[in-house]
Amino acid sequence: MSKLTSDIEQNLNLFIEETTKNQLVWGLRNEDGWLACDSTEFENSEVMPFWSSEEDARTHNVEEWADFEVLHIPLDIFVEDWLLTLDEDGVLIGTNWNSQLDGKEMEPSAIAKLYLNAK
């Protein structure tokens, strides 16, 4: 059973808590790369969604995203490598999108600061 709700701030907090605890971040990837889509919050921006649990990532592995695999990234690589690269590329991070694809979209540097504050 998913812990995600319609409260995107609560889902963001859950993302930071669970990924810190489990040391894994979950995303969707196919032969073309990791899932990225147009931002619903910011014009001309791309967002890459990530989840704090395999179960929640798998919820989105349907319909137009059915050809993606659900894969994990070790948290240290995500924070030290991915967030820096995505920040340089201007790609936003989507955290714990719920079943309605609602979720917080943030700059990678802002996510990195949340991890620093969680320590």
N, CA, C and O atoms as a GROMACS GRO file, in nm:
protein
  476
    1MET      N    1   0.085  -0.119   0.000
    1MET     CA    2   0.000   0.000   0.000
    1MET      C    3   0.088   0.124   0.000
    1MET      O    4   0.179   0.136   0.082
    2SER      N    5   0.061   0.213  -0.091
    2SER     CA    6   0.140   0.336  -0.102
    2SER      C    7   0.117   0.427   0.018
    2SER      O    8   0.006   0.437   0.070
    3LYS      N    9   0.223   0.493   0.060
    3LYS     CA   10   0.214   0.593   0.166
    3LYS      C   11   0.189   0.732   0.109
    3LYS      O   12   0.170   0.828   0.185
    4LEU      N   13   0.188   0.744  -0.024
    4LEU     CA   14   0.172   0.875  -0.087
    4LEU      C   15   0.028   0.923  -0.078
    4LEU      O   16  -0.066   0.845  -0.087
    5THR      N   17   0.013   1.053  -0.059
    5THR     CA   18  -0.118   1.115  -0.046
    5THR      C   19  -0.131   1.229  -0.146
    5THR      O   20  -0.046   1.245  -0.233
    6SER      N   21  -0.236   1.307  -0.134
    6SER     CA   22  -0.252   1.425  -0.220
    6SER      C   23  -0.171   1.544  -0.167
    6SER      O   24  -0.166   1.648  -0.232
    7ASP      N   25  -0.110   1.530  -0.051
    7ASP     CA   26  -0.028   1.636   0.010
    7ASP      C   27   0.116   1.626  -0.044
    7ASP      O   28   0.194   1.543   0.003
    8ILE      N   29   0.149   1.710  -0.143
    8ILE     CA   30   0.280   1.696  -0.208
    8ILE      C   31   0.396   1.734  -0.116
    8ILE      O   32   0.507   1.682  -0.133
    9GLU      N   33   0.373   1.822  -0.020
    9GLU     CA   34   0.479   1.855   0.077
    9GLU      C   35   0.508   1.734   0.166
    9GLU      O   36   0.624   1.703   0.195
   10GLN      N   37   0.403   1.667   0.210
   10GLN     CA   38   0.420   1.546   0.291
   10GLN      C   39   0.492   1.437   0.210
   10GLN      O   40   0.577   1.366   0.263
   11ASN      N   41   0.458   1.425   0.081
   11ASN     CA   42   0.524   1.326  -0.005
   11ASN      C   43   0.671   1.360  -0.025
   11ASN      O   44   0.755   1.271  -0.033
   12LEU      N   45   0.703   1.489  -0.033
   12LEU     CA   46   0.842   1.533  -0.043
   12LEU      C   47   0.919   1.494   0.083
   12LEU      O   48   1.029   1.440   0.075
   13ASN      N   49   0.860   1.521   0.200
   13ASN     CA   50   0.925   1.484   0.327
   13ASN      C   51   0.946   1.334   0.335
   13ASN      O   52   1.050   1.288   0.382
   14LEU      N   53   0.847   1.256   0.289
   14LEU     CA   54   0.859   1.111   0.287
   14LEU      C   55   0.972   1.067   0.195
   14LEU      O   56   1.046   0.974   0.227
   15PHE      N   57   0.987   1.135   0.082
   15PHE     CA   58   1.094   1.105  -0.013
   15PHE      C   59   1.231   1.118   0.056
   15PHE      O   60   1.314   1.028   0.048
   16ILE      N   61   1.252   1.230   0.124
   16ILE     CA   62   1.380   1.254   0.191
   16ILE      C   63   1.401   1.152   0.304
   16ILE      O   64   1.509   1.094   0.317
   17GLU      N   65   1.298   1.130   0.385
   17GLU     CA   66   1.309   1.035   0.497
   17GLU      C   67   1.339   0.893   0.450
   17GLU      O   68   1.432   0.829   0.499
   18GLU      N   69   1.259   0.843   0.356
   18GLU     CA   70   1.274   0.703   0.313
   18GLU      C   71   1.402   0.679   0.234
   18GLU      O   72   1.467   0.576   0.252
   19THR      N   73   1.439   0.773   0.147
   19THR     CA   74   1.563   0.752   0.071
   19THR      C   75   1.685   0.761   0.163
   19THR      O   76   1.784   0.691   0.142
   20THR      N   77   1.678   0.844   0.264
   20THR     CA   78   1.787   0.852   0.362
   20THR      C   79   1.797   0.721   0.441
   20THR      O   80   1.906   0.670   0.464
   21LYS      N   81   1.683   0.669   0.480
   21LYS     CA   82   1.680   0.544   0.558
   21LYS      C   83   1.725   0.424   0.474
   21LYS      O   84   1.806   0.344   0.520
   22ASN      N   85   1.672   0.412   0.353
   22ASN     CA   86   1.698   0.295   0.268
   22ASN      C   87   1.821   0.310   0.179
   22ASN      O   88   1.870   0.212   0.123
   23GLN      N   89   1.871   0.434   0.166
   23GLN     CA   90   1.987   0.464   0.084
   23GLN      C   91   1.966   0.431  -0.064
   23GLN      O   92   2.061   0.401  -0.136
   24LEU      N   93   1.839   0.436  -0.109
   24LEU     CA   94   1.805   0.410  -0.249
   24LEU      C   95   1.702   0.511  -0.298
   24LEU      O   96   1.614   0.554  -0.224
   25VAL      N   97   1.716   0.547  -0.426
   25VAL     CA   98   1.619   0.630  -0.496
   25VAL      C   99   1.572   0.548  -0.615
   25VAL      O  100   1.653   0.483  -0.681
   26TRP      N  101   1.443   0.550  -0.644
   26TRP     CA  102   1.385   0.468  -0.751
   26TRP      C  103   1.340   0.554  -0.868
   26TRP      O  104   1.285   0.662  -0.848
   27GLY      N  105   1.364   0.505  -0.990
   27GLY     CA  106   1.322   0.575  -1.110
   27GLY      C  107   1.286   0.477  -1.220
   27GLY      O  108   1.292   0.356  -1.201
   28LEU      N  109   1.249   0.531  -1.334
   28LEU     CA  110   1.210   0.451  -1.451
   28LEU      C  111   1.309   0.476  -1.564
   28LEU      O  112   1.343   0.590  -1.594
   29ARG      N  113   1.355   0.367  -1.626
   29ARG     CA  114   1.454   0.377  -1.732
   29ARG      C  115   1.421   0.279  -1.844
   29ARG      O  116   1.378   0.167  -1.820
   30ASN      N  117   1.442   0.324  -1.969
   30ASN     CA  118   1.432   0.233  -2.084
   30ASN      C  119   1.560   0.244  -2.166
   30ASN      O  120   1.658   0.304  -2.121
   31GLU      N  121   1.560   0.186  -2.286
   31GLU     CA  122   1.684   0.186  -2.366
   31GLU      C  123   1.728   0.326  -2.407
   31GLU      O  124   1.844   0.347  -2.442
   32ASP      N  125   1.636   0.422  -2.403
   32ASP     CA  126   1.670   0.561  -2.438
   32ASP      C  127   1.721   0.641  -2.319
   32ASP      O  128   1.774   0.751  -2.337
   33GLY      N  129   1.706   0.588  -2.198
   33GLY     CA  130   1.754   0.660  -2.079
   33GLY      C  131   1.647   0.668  -1.971
   33GLY      O  132   1.543   0.602  -1.977
   34TRP      N  133   1.675   0.750  -1.874
   34TRP     CA  134   1.584   0.768  -1.759
   34TRP      C  135   1.466   0.854  -1.800
   34TRP      O  136   1.478   0.945  -1.882
   35LEU      N  137   1.352   0.825  -1.741
   35LEU     CA  138   1.228   0.897  -1.771
   35LEU      C  139   1.242   1.046  -1.737
   35LEU      O  140   1.281   1.083  -1.626
   36ALA      N  141   1.209   1.128  -1.833
   36ALA     CA  142   1.201   1.273  -1.814
   36ALA      C  143   1.081   1.321  -1.894
   36ALA      O  144   1.052   1.268  -2.001
   37CYS      N  145   1.011   1.419  -1.842
   37CYS     CA  146   0.894   1.473  -1.912
   37CYS      C  147   0.885   1.624  -1.888
   37CYS      O  148   0.960   1.681  -1.810
   38ASP      N  149   0.792   1.686  -1.958
   38ASP     CA  150   0.774   1.830  -1.944
   38ASP      C  151   0.719   1.863  -1.806
   38ASP      O  152   0.632   1.793  -1.754
   39SER      N  153   0.770   1.968  -1.749
   39SER     CA  154   0.722   2.015  -1.619
   39SER      C  155   0.580   2.069  -1.632
   39SER      O  156   0.546   2.133  -1.732
   40THR      N  157   0.500   2.043  -1.532
   40THR     CA  158   0.365   2.101  -1.529
   40THR      C  159   0.366   2.234  -1.453
   40THR      O  160   0.270   2.311  -1.460
   41GLU      N  161   0.475   2.262  -1.382
   41GLU     CA  162   0.485   2.384  -1.301
   41GLU      C  163   0.565   2.495  -1.366
   41GLU      O  164   0.537   2.613  -1.346
   42PHE      N  165   0.666   2.457  -1.447
   42PHE     CA  166   0.758   2.556  -1.502
   42PHE      C  167   0.766   2.540  -1.654
   42PHE      O  168   0.792   2.431  -1.705
   43GLU      N  169   0.744   2.651  -1.724
   43GLU     CA  170   0.748   2.649  -1.870
   43GLU      C  171   0.888   2.616  -1.920
   43GLU      O  172   0.988   2.656  -1.861
   44ASN      N  173   0.892   2.542  -2.032
   44ASN     CA  174   1.018   2.508  -2.098
   44ASN      C  175   1.117   2.438  -2.005
   44ASN      O  176   1.238   2.456  -2.019
   45SER      N  177   1.067   2.360  -1.911
   45SER     CA  178   1.153   2.286  -1.820
   45SER      C  179   1.122   2.138  -1.828
   45SER      O  180   1.009   2.096  -1.854
   46GLU      N  181   1.225   2.060  -1.806
   46GLU     CA  182   1.211   1.915  -1.804
   46GLU      C  183   1.223   1.868  -1.660
   46GLU      O  184   1.299   1.925  -1.581
   47VAL      N  185   1.149   1.764  -1.626
   47VAL     CA  186   1.153   1.710  -1.490
   47VAL      C  187   1.175   1.559  -1.496
   47VAL      O  188   1.116   1.490  -1.579
   48MET      N  189   1.259   1.509  -1.408
   48MET     CA  190   1.281   1.365  -1.394
   48MET      C  191   1.217   1.320  -1.262
   48MET      O  192   1.258   1.366  -1.155
   49PRO      N  193   1.118   1.231  -1.271
   49PRO     CA  194   1.053   1.185  -1.148
   49PRO      C  195   1.132   1.072  -1.080
   49PRO      O  196   1.187   0.984  -1.146
   50PHE      N  197   1.135   1.077  -0.948
   50PHE     CA  198   1.197   0.973  -0.866
   50PHE      C  199   1.108   0.945  -0.747
   50PHE      O  200   1.031   1.031  -0.703
   51TRP      N  201   1.119   0.823  -0.696
   51TRP     CA  202   1.036   0.780  -0.584
   51TRP      C  203   1.123   0.723  -0.473
   51TRP      O  204   1.238   0.683  -0.496
   52SER      N  205   1.067   0.720  -0.353
   52SER     CA  206   1.140   0.668  -0.237
   52SER      C  207   1.115   0.519  -0.216
   52SER      O  208   1.176   0.458  -0.128
   53SER      N  209   1.026   0.460  -0.296
   53SER     CA  210   1.002   0.316  -0.283
   53SER      C  211   0.982   0.254  -0.420
   53SER      O  212   0.932   0.318  -0.513
   54GLU      N  213   1.024   0.130  -0.431
   54GLU     CA  214   1.006   0.056  -0.556
   54GLU      C  215   0.857   0.044  -0.590
   54GLU      O  216   0.817   0.056  -0.705
   55GLU      N  217   0.776   0.020  -0.488
   55GLU     CA  218   0.631   0.003  -0.508
   55GLU      C  219   0.569   0.127  -0.573
   55GLU      O  220   0.489   0.114  -0.666
   56ASP      N  221   0.606   0.245  -0.525
   56ASP     CA  222   0.548   0.368  -0.582
   56ASP      C  223   0.599   0.394  -0.723
   56ASP      O  224   0.525   0.444  -0.808
   57ALA      N  225   0.725   0.362  -0.749
   57ALA     CA  226   0.777   0.377  -0.886
   57ALA      C  227   0.704   0.281  -0.979
   57ALA      O  228   0.668   0.318  -1.091
   58ARG      N  229   0.682   0.159  -0.933
   58ARG     CA  230   0.616   0.057  -1.014
   58ARG      C  231   0.472   0.096  -1.049
   58ARG      O  232   0.421   0.054  -1.153
   59THR      N  233   0.406   0.173  -0.966
   59THR     CA  234   0.270   0.222  -0.992
   59THR      C  235   0.264   0.298  -1.124
   59THR      O  236   0.160   0.299  -1.191
   60HIS      N  237   0.374   0.361  -1.161
   60HIS     CA  238   0.377   0.444  -1.282
   60HIS      C  239   0.433   0.371  -1.403
   60HIS      O  240   0.443   0.428  -1.512
   61ASN      N  241   0.468   0.245  -1.385
   61ASN     CA  242   0.529   0.163  -1.491
   61ASN      C  243   0.418   0.100  -1.576
   61ASN      O  244   0.415  -0.022  -1.596
   62VAL      N  245   0.326   0.184  -1.624
   62VAL     CA  246   0.209   0.140  -1.700
   62VAL      C  247   0.186   0.233  -1.819
   62VAL      O  248   0.249   0.338  -1.831
   63GLU      N  249   0.095   0.194  -1.905
   63GLU     CA  250   0.053   0.273  -2.021
   63GLU      C  251   0.172   0.326  -2.099
   63GLU      O  252   0.254   0.247  -2.146
   64GLU      N  253   0.185   0.458  -2.115
   64GLU     CA  254   0.295   0.510  -2.199
   64GLU      C  255   0.432   0.488  -2.137
   64GLU      O  256   0.533   0.504  -2.205
   65TRP      N  257   0.437   0.451  -2.010
   65TRP     CA  258   0.566   0.424  -1.945
   65TRP      C  259   0.587   0.276  -1.918
   65TRP      O  260   0.675   0.238  -1.841
   66ALA      N  261   0.506   0.192  -1.982
   66ALA     CA  262   0.514   0.047  -1.959
   66ALA      C  263   0.644  -0.015  -2.009
   66ALA      O  264   0.684  -0.120  -1.961
   67ASP      N  265   0.710   0.049  -2.106
   67ASP     CA  266   0.835  -0.007  -2.158
   67ASP      C  267   0.957   0.031  -2.074
   67ASP      O  268   1.070   0.000  -2.112
   68PHE      N  269   0.935   0.098  -1.963
   68PHE     CA  270   1.045   0.136  -1.873
   68PHE      C  271   1.065   0.027  -1.768
   68PHE      O  272   0.972  -0.045  -1.731
   69GLU      N  273   1.189   0.016  -1.719
   69GLU     CA  274   1.220  -0.071  -1.606
   69GLU      C  275   1.222   0.014  -1.480
   69GLU      O  276   1.258   0.131  -1.484
   70VAL      N  277   1.184  -0.046  -1.369
   70VAL     CA  278   1.194   0.020  -1.240
   70VAL      C  279   1.331  -0.015  -1.182
   70VAL      O  280   1.359  -0.132  -1.154
   71LEU      N  281   1.415   0.086  -1.165
   71LEU     CA  282   1.551   0.064  -1.119
   71LEU      C  283   1.584   0.158  -1.003
   71LEU      O  284   1.524   0.264  -0.988
   72HIS      N  285   1.681   0.116  -0.923
   72HIS     CA  286   1.724   0.202  -0.812
   72HIS      C  287   1.861   0.262  -0.839
   72HIS      O  288   1.940   0.211  -0.918
   73ILE      N  289   1.886   0.373  -0.770
   73ILE     CA  290   2.014   0.442  -0.773
   73ILE      C  291   2.058   0.454  -0.627
   73ILE      O  292   1.979   0.499  -0.544
   74PRO      N  293   2.180   0.415  -0.595
   74PRO     CA  294   2.227   0.435  -0.457
   74PRO      C  295   2.221   0.584  -0.421
   74PRO      O  296   2.257   0.670  -0.502
   75LEU      N  297   2.177   0.613  -0.301
   75LEU     CA  298   2.156   0.752  -0.259
   75LEU      C  299   2.283   0.836  -0.272
   75LEU      O  300   2.277   0.950  -0.316
   76ASP      N  301   2.399   0.781  -0.234
   76ASP     CA  302   2.522   0.860  -0.240
   76ASP      C  303   2.553   0.902  -0.384
   76ASP      O  304   2.599   1.014  -0.407
   77ILE      N  305   2.530   0.815  -0.480
   77ILE     CA  306   2.553   0.848  -0.621
   77ILE      C  307   2.449   0.950  -0.668
   77ILE      O  308   2.482   1.043  -0.742
   78PHE      N  309   2.325   0.932  -0.625
   78PHE     CA  310   2.219   1.026  -0.661
   78PHE      C  311   2.252   1.167  -0.612
   78PHE      O  312   2.240   1.263  -0.688
   79VAL      N  313   2.294   1.180  -0.487
   79VAL     CA  314   2.321   1.312  -0.428
   79VAL      C  315   2.451   1.371  -0.482
   79VAL      O  316   2.454   1.488  -0.519
   80GLU      N  317   2.558   1.292  -0.487
   80GLU     CA  318   2.689   1.346  -0.522
   80GLU      C  319   2.713   1.359  -0.671
   80GLU      O  320   2.797   1.438  -0.714
   81ASP      N  321   2.639   1.284  -0.752
   81ASP     CA  322   2.663   1.284  -0.896
   81ASP      C  323   2.541   1.335  -0.973
   81ASP      O  324   2.550   1.434  -1.046
   82TRP      N  325   2.428   1.267  -0.956
   82TRP     CA  326   2.308   1.300  -1.032
   82TRP      C  327   2.260   1.443  -1.007
   82TRP      O  328   2.234   1.518  -1.101
   83LEU      N  329   2.247   1.480  -0.880
   83LEU     CA  330   2.192   1.614  -0.850
   83LEU      C  331   2.280   1.724  -0.907
   83LEU      O  332   2.230   1.825  -0.954
   84LEU      N  333   2.412   1.705  -0.904
   84LEU     CA  334   2.503   1.805  -0.962
   84LEU      C  335   2.485   1.814  -1.112
   84LEU      O  336   2.472   1.923  -1.168
   85THR      N  337   2.484   1.699  -1.179
   85THR     CA  338   2.471   1.696  -1.325
   85THR      C  339   2.337   1.751  -1.370
   85THR      O  340   2.330   1.832  -1.463
   86LEU      N  341   2.229   1.708  -1.305
   86LEU     CA  342   2.097   1.756  -1.344
   86LEU      C  343   2.082   1.905  -1.318
   86LEU      O  344   2.013   1.974  -1.393
   87ASP      N  345   2.145   1.955  -1.212
   87ASP     CA  346   2.142   2.098  -1.183
   87ASP      C  347   2.212   2.175  -1.295
   87ASP      O  348   2.161   2.277  -1.342
   88GLU      N  349   2.328   2.125  -1.338
   88GLU     CA  350   2.401   2.189  -1.448
   88GLU      C  351   2.320   2.187  -1.578
   88GLU      O  352   2.325   2.281  -1.657
   89ASP      N  353   2.244   2.079  -1.598
   89ASP     CA  354   2.163   2.064  -1.720
   89ASP      C  355   2.030   2.136  -1.712
   89ASP      O  356   1.957   2.142  -1.812
   90GLY      N  357   1.996   2.192  -1.595
   90GLY     CA  358   1.870   2.263  -1.579
   90GLY      C  359   1.748   2.173  -1.573
   90GLY      O  360   1.637   2.215  -1.604
   91VAL      N  361   1.768   2.046  -1.533
   91VAL     CA  362   1.658   1.951  -1.522
   91VAL      C  363   1.607   1.950  -1.378
   91VAL      O  364   1.686   1.942  -1.284
   92LEU      N  365   1.476   1.957  -1.362
   92LEU     CA  366   1.414   1.954  -1.230
   92LEU      C  367   1.397   1.810  -1.180
   92LEU      O  368   1.399   1.716  -1.259
   93ILE      N  369   1.380   1.795  -1.051
   93ILE     CA  370   1.354   1.665  -0.989
   93ILE      C  371   1.209   1.663  -0.943
   93ILE      O  372   1.162   1.755  -0.876
   94GLY      N  373   1.138   1.558  -0.980
   94GLY     CA  374   1.002   1.535  -0.933
   94GLY      C  375   1.008   1.431  -0.823
   94GLY      O  376   1.062   1.322  -0.844
   95THR      N  377   0.953   1.461  -0.707
   95THR     CA  378   0.965   1.370  -0.594
   95THR      C  379   0.833   1.304  -0.559
   95THR      O  380   0.731   1.370  -0.539
   96ASN      N  381   0.837   1.171  -0.552
   96ASN     CA  382   0.723   1.092  -0.505
   96ASN      C  383   0.591   1.134  -0.567
   96ASN      O  384   0.495   1.165  -0.496
   97TRP      N  385   0.587   1.135  -0.702
   97TRP     CA  386   0.460   1.165  -0.768
   97TRP      C  387   0.357   1.060  -0.727
   97TRP      O  388   0.385   0.940  -0.730
   98ASN      N  389   0.239   1.106  -0.690
   98ASN     CA  390   0.134   1.013  -0.650
   98ASN      C  391   0.064   0.956  -0.773
   98ASN      O  392   0.107   0.980  -0.886
   99SER      N  393  -0.041   0.880  -0.752
   99SER     CA  394  -0.109   0.812  -0.863
   99SER      C  395  -0.172   0.910  -0.963
   99SER      O  396  -0.201   0.872  -1.077
  100GLN      N  397  -0.195   1.035  -0.921
  100GLN     CA  398  -0.247   1.138  -1.013
  100GLN      C  399  -0.134   1.218  -1.078
  100GLN      O  400  -0.159   1.320  -1.143
  101LEU      N  401  -0.010   1.172  -1.062
  101LEU     CA  402   0.110   1.239  -1.113
  101LEU      C  403   0.130   1.376  -1.051
  101LEU      O  404   0.190   1.464  -1.112
  102ASP      N  405   0.080   1.394  -0.930
  102ASP     CA  406   0.102   1.517  -0.855
  102ASP      C  407   0.224   1.496  -0.765
  102ASP      O  408   0.235   1.395  -0.696
  103GLY      N  409   0.313   1.592  -0.768
  103GLY     CA  410   0.431   1.584  -0.683
  103GLY      C  411   0.511   1.712  -0.693
  103GLY      O  412   0.492   1.792  -0.785
  104LYS      N  413   0.597   1.731  -0.599
  104LYS     CA  414   0.680   1.850  -0.593
  104LYS      C  415   0.785   1.844  -0.704
  104LYS      O  416   0.848   1.741  -0.724
  105GLU      N  417   0.802   1.955  -0.776
  105GLU     CA  418   0.908   1.968  -0.875
  105GLU      C  419   1.005   2.072  -0.821
  105GLU      O  420   0.967   2.186  -0.792
  106MET      N  421   1.132   2.032  -0.808
  106MET     CA  422   1.230   2.120  -0.744
  106MET      C  423   1.363   2.118  -0.820
  106MET      O  424   1.394   2.023  -0.892
  107GLU      N  425   1.439   2.224  -0.800
  107GLU     CA  426   1.574   2.226  -0.854
  107GLU      C  427   1.658   2.125  -0.776
  107GLU      O  428   1.641   2.111  -0.655
  108PRO      N  429   1.748   2.056  -0.844
  108PRO     CA  430   1.832   1.957  -0.776
  108PRO      C  431   1.910   2.013  -0.658
  108PRO      O  432   1.930   1.944  -0.558
  109SER      N  433   1.955   2.137  -0.668
  109SER     CA  434   2.029   2.197  -0.556
  109SER      C  435   1.941   2.210  -0.431
  109SER      O  436   1.991   2.198  -0.319
  110ALA      N  437   1.812   2.235  -0.450
  110ALA     CA  438   1.720   2.244  -0.336
  110ALA      C  439   1.700   2.108  -0.271
  110ALA      O  440   1.687   2.098  -0.149
  111ILE      N  441   1.698   2.002  -0.352
  111ILE     CA  442   1.690   1.866  -0.298
  111ILE      C  443   1.816   1.835  -0.218
  111ILE      O  444   1.808   1.778  -0.109
  112ALA      N  445   1.931   1.871  -0.271
  112ALA     CA  446   2.058   1.845  -0.202
  112ALA      C  447   2.059   1.914  -0.065
  112ALA      O  448   2.107   1.857   0.033
  113LYS      N  449   2.005   2.036  -0.057
  113LYS     CA  450   1.999   2.107   0.071
  113LYS      C  451   1.909   2.035   0.171
  113LYS      O  452   1.938   2.034   0.291
  114LEU      N  453   1.800   1.975   0.122
  114LEU     CA  454   1.712   1.899   0.211
  114LEU      C  455   1.785   1.780   0.270
  114LEU      O  456   1.765   1.748   0.387
  115TYR      N  457   1.870   1.715   0.191
  115TYR     CA  458   1.948   1.603   0.244
  115TYR      C  459   2.049   1.651   0.348
  115TYR      O  460   2.072   1.584   0.449
  116LEU      N  461   2.109   1.767   0.324
  116LEU     CA  462   2.204   1.821   0.421
  116LEU      C  463   2.134   1.852   0.554
  116LEU      O  464   2.189   1.827   0.661
  117ASN      N  465   2.014   1.907   0.545
  117ASN     CA  466   1.938   1.942   0.666
  117ASN      C  467   1.885   1.819   0.738
  117ASN      O  468   1.856   1.825   0.857
  118ALA      N  469   1.872   1.707   0.666
  118ALA     CA  470   1.818   1.584   0.725
  118ALA      C  471   1.921   1.512   0.812
  118ALA      O  472   1.886   1.425   0.891
  119LYS      N  473   2.047   1.549   0.796
  119LYS     CA  474   2.153   1.479   0.872
  119LYS      C  475   2.156   1.521   1.017
  119LYS      O  476   2.239   1.472   1.093
   0.00000   0.00000   0.00000
